[in-house]
Amino acid sequence: MKLEGKTAIVTGGAQGIGYAIAERFLREGARVVIADTDQEQGTVAQRDLAKLGRAQFVRADIGRRLDIHNLVAAAIDTFGDIDVLVNNAGITHQADFLDVTEADFDRVLTVNLKGAFLCGQAVARIMVERVKGGGPAGAIVNMSSINALVAIPDQVPYAVSKGGVAQLTSVMALALAPWGIRVNAIGPGSIATDMMERGIADQAARNRVLSRTPLGRLGEPEEIASVAAFLASDDAGYITGQTIFADGGRLALNYTVPVKP
């Protein structure tokens, strides 16, 4: 119960990695506010997660400042404070570099990068005021990606946004260090989410992914959630400004590996 008594906001928490993080946080004793744009999925997530602890769904588009204001206000009204923020919400857009439209580029960066900035700023202001009043500091976890360092030609805005998140993490960590607020990021590799499964629906696509993954399998959302729980806990008390890459060894690989039949 390493997060017992803490309140956490998890954006994009209605499904996939975000849901797994919310679930893990509840099992660790936290109270969790799930933010997502999908009202139906969020309602279902709240119902299911409430079996594990205190969970509240708030519909929010994190690309909109007013929605973030309402999200933060709802978290404080419901649970009294905010100790942890996980900036997990993210979207993709697949298109060749020459075909990406300005609107699609802006849409992805608004959610993935601007949203992380706006949420981080809003929550950090709450945390700083608490520290000034003699209260404890908090922790922020951003969701980057291995695509912050490597690239996929038809994922232009996604790769750019995740590189931005990695640098945003460093800047936030330095800016908030005087108040003891820690900011770190997670860089997942190929994780078994619905989004990933749609991208590797045929065996050839799956083989391409596994050929660059030394551990020979997709990661599970729960494995990313375990990293988030660690970074949010006091066990990571001297870690800030870092990105932990959970990628099955992909970034260390300088060749392809045989795929098991």
Helices and strands as residue ranges (DSSP letters): E 7-11, H 16-27, E 31-36, H 39-49, E 55-59, H 65-79, E 84-87, G 97-99, H 102-109, I 110-114, H 115-132, E 139-143, G 146-148, H 156-176, G 177-179, E 182-188, H 194-199, H 203-211, H 221-232, G 234-236, E 243-246, G 250-252
